Amino acid sequence: MKKAILTIAIAVMGLTAAFAQDSTKRVRKPMPKMTAEQRAEKATARLEKELSLTADQKTKIYAIELENAKKVDAFRSQDQADRKEKMKEGRATMQAQKAKIDAVLTAEQKTKLEAVRAEAREKGEKMRKGMGRRDRDKAPIVSNPPAQG
């Protein structure tokens, strides 16, 4: 009787340990490789949906987005030696792109776009704040602190 109970207890512990590991982790799908034209079309479609662009505005913004996407492709294919200088160039390119897009839009569309950009900045800040810092900033929780004496 003792052997049967001991065998069952060992089997239960073994099965518990075997099923304790979570093997149902979601696997991230790799991002599809898109051409510069596809990325420009996607960005233009997003702006068209959010800002209800006219046909003329859509073609101008597509041209701006396409030019930017080609610059990004060239930037990515370059050697990564002087990374800080390239980052400055990338920022300048982004600022120029924003200025060109703003020149095409009406005042109402500019305010909508600025609201979308502000929302994206907030979302990015929230994402950056949550990346692994919450555990390091807090003091460890002690459930049974030692007695002071």
mmCIF file of the C-alpha atoms, coordinates in Angstrom:
data_MODEL
# 
_entry.id   MODEL 
# 
loop_
_atom_site.group_PDB 
_atom_site.id 
_atom_site.type_symbol 
_atom_site.label_atom_id 
_atom_site.label_alt_id 
_atom_site.label_comp_id 
_atom_site.label_asym_id 
_atom_site.label_entity_id 
_atom_site.label_seq_id 
_atom_site.pdbx_PDB_ins_code 
_atom_site.Cartn_x 
_atom_site.Cartn_y 
_atom_site.Cartn_z 
_atom_site.occupancy 
_atom_site.B_iso_or_equiv 
_atom_site.pdbx_formal_charge 
_atom_site.auth_seq_id 
_atom_site.auth_comp_id 
_atom_site.auth_asym_id 
_atom_site.auth_atom_id 
_atom_site.pdbx_PDB_model_num 
ATOM 1   C CA . MET A 1 1   ? 0.000  0.000  0.000   1.00 0.00 ? 1   MET A CA 1 
ATOM 2   C CA . LYS A 1 2   ? 2.811  2.384  0.875   1.00 0.00 ? 2   LYS A CA 1 
ATOM 3   C CA . LYS A 1 3   ? 4.556  1.591  -2.410  1.00 0.00 ? 3   LYS A CA 1 
ATOM 4   C CA . ALA A 1 4   ? 1.393  2.349  -4.402  1.00 0.00 ? 4   ALA A CA 1 
ATOM 5   C CA . ILE A 1 5   ? 0.872  5.700  -2.666  1.00 0.00 ? 5   ILE A CA 1 
ATOM 6   C CA . LEU A 1 6   ? 4.550  6.567  -3.098  1.00 0.00 ? 6   LEU A CA 1 
ATOM 7   C CA . THR A 1 7   ? 4.411  5.616  -6.787  1.00 0.00 ? 7   THR A CA 1 
ATOM 8   C CA . ILE A 1 8   ? 1.309  7.730  -7.356  1.00 0.00 ? 8   ILE A CA 1 
ATOM 9   C CA . ALA A 1 9   ? 2.867  10.680 -5.508  1.00 0.00 ? 9   ALA A CA 1 
ATOM 10  C CA . ILE A 1 10  ? 6.034  10.472 -7.634  1.00 0.00 ? 10  ILE A CA 1 
ATOM 11  C CA . ALA A 1 11  ? 3.958  10.210 -10.817 1.00 0.00 ? 11  ALA A CA 1 
ATOM 12  C CA . VAL A 1 12  ? 1.889  13.259 -9.849  1.00 0.00 ? 12  VAL A CA 1 
ATOM 13  C CA . MET A 1 13  ? 5.034  15.287 -9.083  1.00 0.00 ? 13  MET A CA 1 
ATOM 14  C CA . GLY A 1 14  ? 6.612  14.223 -12.367 1.00 0.00 ? 14  GLY A CA 1 
ATOM 15  C CA . LEU A 1 15  ? 3.520  15.148 -14.388 1.00 0.00 ? 15  LEU A CA 1 
ATOM 16  C CA . THR A 1 16  ? 3.211  18.462 -12.557 1.00 0.00 ? 16  THR A CA 1 
ATOM 17  C CA . ALA A 1 17  ? 6.794  19.332 -13.435 1.00 0.00 ? 17  ALA A CA 1 
ATOM 18  C CA . ALA A 1 18  ? 6.288  18.273 -17.045 1.00 0.00 ? 18  ALA A CA 1 
ATOM 19  C CA . PHE A 1 19  ? 3.213  20.457 -17.544 1.00 0.00 ? 19  PHE A CA 1 
ATOM 20  C CA . ALA A 1 20  ? 4.537  23.417 -15.547 1.00 0.00 ? 20  ALA A CA 1 
ATOM 21  C CA . GLN A 1 21  ? 6.429  24.850 -18.507 1.00 0.00 ? 21  GLN A CA 1 
ATOM 22  C CA . ASP A 1 22  ? 4.340  27.001 -20.795 1.00 0.00 ? 22  ASP A CA 1 
ATOM 23  C CA . SER A 1 23  ? 4.920  25.789 -24.325 1.00 0.00 ? 23  SER A CA 1 
ATOM 24  C CA . THR A 1 24  ? 2.148  27.879 -25.874 1.00 0.00 ? 24  THR A CA 1 
ATOM 25  C CA . LYS A 1 25  ? 4.188  31.064 -26.324 1.00 0.00 ? 25  LYS A CA 1 
ATOM 26  C CA . ARG A 1 26  ? 3.088  33.127 -29.256 1.00 0.00 ? 26  ARG A CA 1 
ATOM 27  C CA . VAL A 1 27  ? 5.616  33.341 -32.016 1.00 0.00 ? 27  VAL A CA 1 
ATOM 28  C CA . ARG A 1 28  ? 6.005  36.759 -33.616 1.00 0.00 ? 28  ARG A CA 1 
ATOM 29  C CA . LYS A 1 29  ? 5.380  36.768 -37.313 1.00 0.00 ? 29  LYS A CA 1 
ATOM 30  C CA . PRO A 1 30  ? 8.253  38.284 -39.243 1.00 0.00 ? 30  PRO A CA 1 
ATOM 31  C CA . MET A 1 31  ? 7.458  41.573 -40.921 1.00 0.00 ? 31  MET A CA 1 
ATOM 32  C CA . PRO A 1 32  ? 7.099  41.181 -44.666 1.00 0.00 ? 32  PRO A CA 1 
ATOM 33  C CA . LYS A 1 33  ? 9.822  42.795 -46.743 1.00 0.00 ? 33  LYS A CA 1 
ATOM 34  C CA . MET A 1 34  ? 8.195  45.661 -48.576 1.00 0.00 ? 34  MET A CA 1 
ATOM 35  C CA . THR A 1 35  ? 9.602  47.655 -51.431 1.00 0.00 ? 35  THR A CA 1 
ATOM 36  C CA . ALA A 1 36  ? 9.927  51.433 -51.271 1.00 0.00 ? 36  ALA A CA 1 
ATOM 37  C CA . GLU A 1 37  ? 6.849  51.776 -53.485 1.00 0.00 ? 37  GLU A CA 1 
ATOM 38  C CA . GLN A 1 38  ? 4.779  49.518 -51.233 1.00 0.00 ? 38  GLN A CA 1 
ATOM 39  C CA . ARG A 1 39  ? 5.819  51.427 -48.103 1.00 0.00 ? 39  ARG A CA 1 
ATOM 40  C CA . ALA A 1 40  ? 5.035  54.757 -49.777 1.00 0.00 ? 40  ALA A CA 1 
ATOM 41  C CA . GLU A 1 41  ? 1.634  53.482 -50.890 1.00 0.00 ? 41  GLU A CA 1 
ATOM 42  C CA . LYS A 1 42  ? 0.848  52.209 -47.388 1.00 0.00 ? 42  LYS A CA 1 
ATOM 43  C CA . ALA A 1 43  ? 1.852  55.496 -45.747 1.00 0.00 ? 43  ALA A CA 1 
ATOM 44  C CA . THR A 1 44  ? -0.141 57.493 -48.298 1.00 0.00 ? 44  THR A CA 1 
ATOM 45  C CA . ALA A 1 45  ? -3.209 55.317 -47.794 1.00 0.00 ? 45  ALA A CA 1 
ATOM 46  C CA . ARG A 1 46  ? -2.979 55.794 -44.031 1.00 0.00 ? 46  ARG A CA 1 
ATOM 47  C CA . LEU A 1 47  ? -2.762 59.583 -44.400 1.00 0.00 ? 47  LEU A CA 1 
ATOM 48  C CA . GLU A 1 48  ? -5.588 59.574 -46.940 1.00 0.00 ? 48  GLU A CA 1 
ATOM 49  C CA . LYS A 1 49  ? -7.804 57.668 -44.510 1.00 0.00 ? 49  LYS A CA 1 
ATOM 50  C CA . GLU A 1 50  ? -6.962 59.870 -41.520 1.00 0.00 ? 50  GLU A CA 1 
ATOM 51  C CA . LEU A 1 51  ? -6.974 63.241 -43.281 1.00 0.00 ? 51  LEU A CA 1 
ATOM 52  C CA . SER A 1 52  ? -9.365 62.660 -46.226 1.00 0.00 ? 52  SER A CA 1 
ATOM 53  C CA . LEU A 1 53  ? -6.906 63.925 -48.826 1.00 0.00 ? 53  LEU A CA 1 
ATOM 54  C CA . THR A 1 54  ? -7.819 65.167 -52.271 1.00 0.00 ? 54  THR A CA 1 
ATOM 55  C CA . ALA A 1 55  ? -6.483 63.360 -55.354 1.00 0.00 ? 55  ALA A CA 1 
ATOM 56  C CA . ASP A 1 56  ? -3.895 66.097 -55.960 1.00 0.00 ? 56  ASP A CA 1 
ATOM 57  C CA . GLN A 1 57  ? -2.720 65.946 -52.343 1.00 0.00 ? 57  GLN A CA 1 
ATOM 58  C CA . LYS A 1 58  ? -2.544 62.164 -52.511 1.00 0.00 ? 58  LYS A CA 1 
ATOM 59  C CA . THR A 1 59  ? -0.245 62.186 -55.550 1.00 0.00 ? 59  THR A CA 1 
ATOM 60  C CA . LYS A 1 60  ? 2.032  64.833 -53.997 1.00 0.00 ? 60  LYS A CA 1 
ATOM 61  C CA . ILE A 1 61  ? 2.256  63.001 -50.687 1.00 0.00 ? 61  ILE A CA 1 
ATOM 62  C CA . TYR A 1 62  ? 2.908  59.696 -52.470 1.00 0.00 ? 62  TYR A CA 1 
ATOM 63  C CA . ALA A 1 63  ? 5.850  61.335 -54.267 1.00 0.00 ? 63  ALA A CA 1 
ATOM 64  C CA . ILE A 1 64  ? 7.211  62.666 -50.965 1.00 0.00 ? 64  ILE A CA 1 
ATOM 65  C CA . GLU A 1 65  ? 6.781  59.298 -49.228 1.00 0.00 ? 65  GLU A CA 1 
ATOM 66  C CA . LEU A 1 66  ? 8.390  57.454 -52.150 1.00 0.00 ? 66  LEU A CA 1 
ATOM 67  C CA . GLU A 1 67  ? 11.393 59.771 -52.087 1.00 0.00 ? 67  GLU A CA 1 
ATOM 68  C CA . ASN A 1 68  ? 11.740 59.229 -48.343 1.00 0.00 ? 68  ASN A CA 1 
ATOM 69  C CA . ALA A 1 69  ? 11.379 55.433 -48.634 1.00 0.00 ? 69  ALA A CA 1 
ATOM 70  C CA . LYS A 1 70  ? 14.152 55.336 -51.240 1.00 0.00 ? 70  LYS A CA 1 
ATOM 71  C CA . LYS A 1 71  ? 16.405 57.405 -48.954 1.00 0.00 ? 71  LYS A CA 1 
ATOM 72  C CA . VAL A 1 72  ? 15.688 54.985 -46.110 1.00 0.00 ? 72  VAL A CA 1 
ATOM 73  C CA . ASP A 1 73  ? 16.591 52.024 -48.347 1.00 0.00 ? 73  ASP A CA 1 
ATOM 74  C CA . ALA A 1 74  ? 19.865 53.701 -49.268 1.00 0.00 ? 74  ALA A CA 1 
ATOM 75  C CA . PHE A 1 75  ? 20.531 54.495 -45.610 1.00 0.00 ? 75  PHE A CA 1 
ATOM 76  C CA . ARG A 1 76  ? 19.945 50.891 -44.576 1.00 0.00 ? 76  ARG A CA 1 
ATOM 77  C CA . SER A 1 77  ? 22.219 49.495 -47.267 1.00 0.00 ? 77  SER A CA 1 
ATOM 78  C CA . GLN A 1 78  ? 25.164 51.700 -46.255 1.00 0.00 ? 78  GLN A CA 1 
ATOM 79  C CA . ASP A 1 79  ? 27.913 50.614 -43.891 1.00 0.00 ? 79  ASP A CA 1 
ATOM 80  C CA . GLN A 1 80  ? 27.014 51.073 -40.221 1.00 0.00 ? 80  GLN A CA 1 
ATOM 81  C CA . ALA A 1 81  ? 30.410 52.550 -39.255 1.00 0.00 ? 81  ALA A CA 1 
ATOM 82  C CA . ASP A 1 82  ? 29.474 56.175 -38.627 1.00 0.00 ? 82  ASP A CA 1 
ATOM 83  C CA . ARG A 1 83  ? 26.113 55.586 -37.008 1.00 0.00 ? 83  ARG A CA 1 
ATOM 84  C CA . LYS A 1 84  ? 25.705 58.900 -35.150 1.00 0.00 ? 84  LYS A CA 1 
ATOM 85  C CA . GLU A 1 85  ? 26.274 60.972 -38.287 1.00 0.00 ? 85  GLU A CA 1 
ATOM 86  C CA . LYS A 1 86  ? 23.776 58.845 -40.166 1.00 0.00 ? 86  LYS A CA 1 
ATOM 87  C CA . MET A 1 87  ? 21.229 59.303 -37.375 1.00 0.00 ? 87  MET A CA 1 
ATOM 88  C CA . LYS A 1 88  ? 21.582 63.091 -37.724 1.00 0.00 ? 88  LYS A CA 1 
ATOM 89  C CA . GLU A 1 89  ? 21.072 62.800 -41.475 1.00 0.00 ? 89  GLU A CA 1 
ATOM 90  C CA . GLY A 1 90  ? 18.009 60.621 -40.878 1.00 0.00 ? 90  GLY A CA 1 
ATOM 91  C CA . ARG A 1 91  ? 16.501 63.175 -38.493 1.00 0.00 ? 91  ARG A CA 1 
ATOM 92  C CA . ALA A 1 92  ? 17.102 65.974 -40.987 1.00 0.00 ? 92  ALA A CA 1 
ATOM 93  C CA . THR A 1 93  ? 15.451 63.890 -43.722 1.00 0.00 ? 93  THR A CA 1 
ATOM 94  C CA . MET A 1 94  ? 12.437 63.238 -41.509 1.00 0.00 ? 94  MET A CA 1 
ATOM 95  C CA . GLN A 1 95  ? 12.076 66.936 -40.679 1.00 0.00 ? 95  GLN A CA 1 
ATOM 96  C CA . ALA A 1 96  ? 12.275 67.829 -44.381 1.00 0.00 ? 96  ALA A CA 1 
ATOM 97  C CA . GLN A 1 97  ? 9.637  65.204 -45.193 1.00 0.00 ? 97  GLN A CA 1 
ATOM 98  C CA . LYS A 1 98  ? 7.307  66.564 -42.505 1.00 0.00 ? 98  LYS A CA 1 
ATOM 99  C CA . ALA A 1 99  ? 7.744  70.092 -43.849 1.00 0.00 ? 99  ALA A CA 1 
ATOM 100 C CA . LYS A 1 100 ? 6.967  68.967 -47.414 1.00 0.00 ? 100 LYS A CA 1 
ATOM 101 C CA . ILE A 1 101 ? 3.845  67.083 -46.305 1.00 0.00 ? 101 ILE A CA 1 
ATOM 102 C CA . ASP A 1 102 ? 2.668  70.048 -44.210 1.00 0.00 ? 102 ASP A CA 1 
ATOM 103 C CA . ALA A 1 103 ? 3.052  72.306 -47.254 1.00 0.00 ? 103 ALA A CA 1 
ATOM 104 C CA . VAL A 1 104 ? 0.611  70.107 -49.192 1.00 0.00 ? 104 VAL A CA 1 
ATOM 105 C CA . LEU A 1 105 ? -2.068 69.897 -46.476 1.00 0.00 ? 105 LEU A CA 1 
ATOM 106 C CA . THR A 1 106 ? -4.790 72.367 -45.560 1.00 0.00 ? 106 THR A CA 1 
ATOM 107 C CA . ALA A 1 107 ? -4.911 73.972 -42.103 1.00 0.00 ? 107 ALA A CA 1 
ATOM 108 C CA . GLU A 1 108 ? -7.595 71.570 -40.875 1.00 0.00 ? 108 GLU A CA 1 
ATOM 109 C CA . GLN A 1 109 ? -5.640 68.570 -42.135 1.00 0.00 ? 109 GLN A CA 1 
ATOM 110 C CA . LYS A 1 110 ? -2.480 69.900 -40.454 1.00 0.00 ? 110 LYS A CA 1 
ATOM 111 C CA . THR A 1 111 ? -4.233 70.045 -37.084 1.00 0.00 ? 111 THR A CA 1 
ATOM 112 C CA . LYS A 1 112 ? -5.540 66.489 -37.532 1.00 0.00 ? 112 LYS A CA 1 
ATOM 113 C CA . LEU A 1 113 ? -2.066 65.274 -38.496 1.00 0.00 ? 113 LEU A CA 1 
ATOM 114 C CA . GLU A 1 114 ? -0.501 67.036 -35.522 1.00 0.00 ? 114 GLU A CA 1 
ATOM 115 C CA . ALA A 1 115 ? -3.013 65.302 -33.239 1.00 0.00 ? 115 ALA A CA 1 
ATOM 116 C CA . VAL A 1 116 ? -2.109 61.938 -34.792 1.00 0.00 ? 116 VAL A CA 1 
ATOM 117 C CA . ARG A 1 117 ? 1.602  62.670 -34.331 1.00 0.00 ? 117 ARG A CA 1 
ATOM 118 C CA . ALA A 1 118 ? 1.069  63.694 -30.697 1.00 0.00 ? 118 ALA A CA 1 
ATOM 119 C CA . GLU A 1 119 ? -0.862 60.485 -30.044 1.00 0.00 ? 119 GLU A CA 1 
ATOM 120 C CA . ALA A 1 120 ? 1.937  58.458 -31.618 1.00 0.00 ? 120 ALA A CA 1 
ATOM 121 C CA . ARG A 1 121 ? 4.522  60.268 -29.461 1.00 0.00 ? 121 ARG A CA 1 
ATOM 122 C CA . GLU A 1 122 ? 2.520  59.482 -26.307 1.00 0.00 ? 122 GLU A CA 1 
ATOM 123 C CA . LYS A 1 123 ? 2.215  55.849 -27.318 1.00 0.00 ? 123 LYS A CA 1 
ATOM 124 C CA . GLY A 1 124 ? 5.956  55.662 -27.972 1.00 0.00 ? 124 GLY A CA 1 
ATOM 125 C CA . GLU A 1 125 ? 6.763  57.254 -24.626 1.00 0.00 ? 125 GLU A CA 1 
ATOM 126 C CA . LYS A 1 126 ? 4.485  54.784 -22.889 1.00 0.00 ? 126 LYS A CA 1 
ATOM 127 C CA . MET A 1 127 ? 6.152  51.883 -24.704 1.00 0.00 ? 127 MET A CA 1 
ATOM 128 C CA . ARG A 1 128 ? 9.652  53.129 -23.831 1.00 0.00 ? 128 ARG A CA 1 
ATOM 129 C CA . LYS A 1 129 ? 8.752  53.616 -20.166 1.00 0.00 ? 129 LYS A CA 1 
ATOM 130 C CA . GLY A 1 130 ? 7.419  50.088 -19.878 1.00 0.00 ? 130 GLY A CA 1 
ATOM 131 C CA . MET A 1 131 ? 10.419 48.311 -21.374 1.00 0.00 ? 131 MET A CA 1 
ATOM 132 C CA . GLY A 1 132 ? 11.892 46.453 -18.401 1.00 0.00 ? 132 GLY A CA 1 
ATOM 133 C CA . ARG A 1 133 ? 12.391 49.461 -16.149 1.00 0.00 ? 133 ARG A CA 1 
ATOM 134 C CA . ARG A 1 134 ? 9.466  48.883 -13.817 1.00 0.00 ? 134 ARG A CA 1 
ATOM 135 C CA . ASP A 1 135 ? 11.146 45.972 -12.026 1.00 0.00 ? 135 ASP A CA 1 
ATOM 136 C CA . ARG A 1 136 ? 14.485 47.744 -11.510 1.00 0.00 ? 136 ARG A CA 1 
ATOM 137 C CA . ASP A 1 137 ? 13.046 51.009 -10.222 1.00 0.00 ? 137 ASP A CA 1 
ATOM 138 C CA . LYS A 1 138 ? 10.981 49.481 -7.440  1.00 0.00 ? 138 LYS A CA 1 
ATOM 139 C CA . ALA A 1 139 ? 12.373 48.096 -4.217  1.00 0.00 ? 139 ALA A CA 1 
ATOM 140 C CA . PRO A 1 140 ? 11.932 44.346 -3.847  1.00 0.00 ? 140 PRO A CA 1 
ATOM 141 C CA . ILE A 1 141 ? 8.786  43.306 -2.044  1.00 0.00 ? 141 ILE A CA 1 
ATOM 142 C CA . VAL A 1 142 ? 9.536  41.371 1.104   1.00 0.00 ? 142 VAL A CA 1 
ATOM 143 C CA . SER A 1 143 ? 6.560  39.384 2.319   1.00 0.00 ? 143 SER A CA 1 
ATOM 144 C CA . ASN A 1 144 ? 8.043  38.631 5.746   1.00 0.00 ? 144 ASN A CA 1 
ATOM 145 C CA . PRO A 1 145 ? 10.487 41.388 6.744   1.00 0.00 ? 145 PRO A CA 1 
ATOM 146 C CA . PRO A 1 146 ? 12.966 40.630 9.522   1.00 0.00 ? 146 PRO A CA 1 
ATOM 147 C CA . ALA A 1 147 ? 12.079 41.853 12.981  1.00 0.00 ? 147 ALA A CA 1 
ATOM 148 C CA . GLN A 1 148 ? 13.807 44.986 14.183  1.00 0.00 ? 148 GLN A CA 1 
ATOM 149 C CA . GLY A 1 149 ? 15.412 44.442 17.511  1.00 0.00 ? 149 GLY A CA 1 
# 
